[in-house]
Amino acid sequence: MSKPVWLEVALNGAWSRARQPLMPVAVADIVAEGVACAEAGAAVIHLHAYDQQTGNPCEDADIYTRVIEGIRAKCDAIVYPTIGFSANDPEAPGRYGPLEVLAERGLLEWIPIDPGSLNINRYDGIAAGLPGRYYLNSDGHIKRGLALATSCGAVPTYAVYEAGFIRLGAALTATVPGVKTPVYRFMFTGDRAWGFPPEAYALDAYRRLLRAEAGDVPWMIAGHGVDLRKLIPITVGGGGHVRVGLEDAPWGTELGNIDWVKSAVALIEASGGRMANATEIRASLG
């Protein structure tokens, strides 16, 4: 019997079209690509909101509302936003503001929580002498996200940039009664100096650590600046799930979101998996 595999598509990212020319920015374009990807097999859709005038990313609950409602009106999919970037203040009160509004509107089905902090540097930037950035997430900030998830019944989705994110995420989850089981996303990278490259040994290490720290919980492969397709057969064979899309793909990719989804679907099915729908995913997460 084929294994149900979740496929998520990350439609854009925290950068402009100057770095990823094919990604959707306008609300109508994000909705259209989200629906097309859902129809092709992606039951989970992740997105960033963009200012329509400047083309820059922004955290706006009204934009997120238009996109989420627009996609949901045309297909059944799990649609969820990002969380604001913090380079200086990990306790910034506005970071969860848009998500809290979405929760009040009944639109927050999954909630992104990053259980750890890291330096963000690209290899080409290091070679050119450019400074990196710092991505800060304090314990208090992570707990605030878990509290919001518990209050509105949203599923936490943890981005695992480093191995310690698994350990901290699992430990903090255990302190929050009533929170739903998180989804752990193993974040690989090819062009950035953090975490693991997309190699089988790295996936094995993440899986072993996750089982030791959190038990049998859902996980998926994802990343930034990376092509993960060679890991899809191993992932399907190991009971994991997959994320692709223009947030994760190498900058300047000639493949659009629908191309990445179709390619992933073909590999998942060739590896003995079948595409899970949103109803199945919700049921498996309780």
C-alpha angles and dihedrals in degrees: 000000000000117000117240108241125191115225119198125188120205101205103195136343148215094300139070133259087263086079100030107025098182099053120111118247108164116079093241091051093048091050093047094049092044092054093045091050091048091052089051093054110280106126093178123058125190124188149168123225120237135201104246093214102046101027090228125130116261137174105238122154092202093055090048090049092053092050097044094046091044093055095041091052090062105034144004108259139137104249121185138168134227128252125248118269117248119198099161113015117044089183095052104151094213096061094084095033097100092044091051090053091050090050090053089051092050092245102113107097099151124022123206114228124173107204100203146020133254149168113259113211133153119216092233090051092051090051090051093049095248120151120244128222134250121232109201128193116167125202089251092053093049091049090051089056092048091049091052090048091052095047095053100030095245123155114244113230113199121206106212106204094159133018092254090064088070093052096045093042093051093045094050092044089057090060095057114080115214098015115140120246109277125234111232116214114198104215114211126181140193104187104031130079100235137083124354133327116240097274132135093241090056094050090049091051092051092048093049093048093046092052091049094049104033108012124222102352131145119274138175140187120247138139150156127272091003146115107220100179095111089060095052097087091050091046094051091046090052096050096255135131137235140235125190136159144103095302090060103033124094111277113266095024114167091216119092125214094269090051092053091048094049092048091050092047091053092050094045092051092044088053093056099267132122127208113264117218126224093260091056092048093050091049093050090053094050 
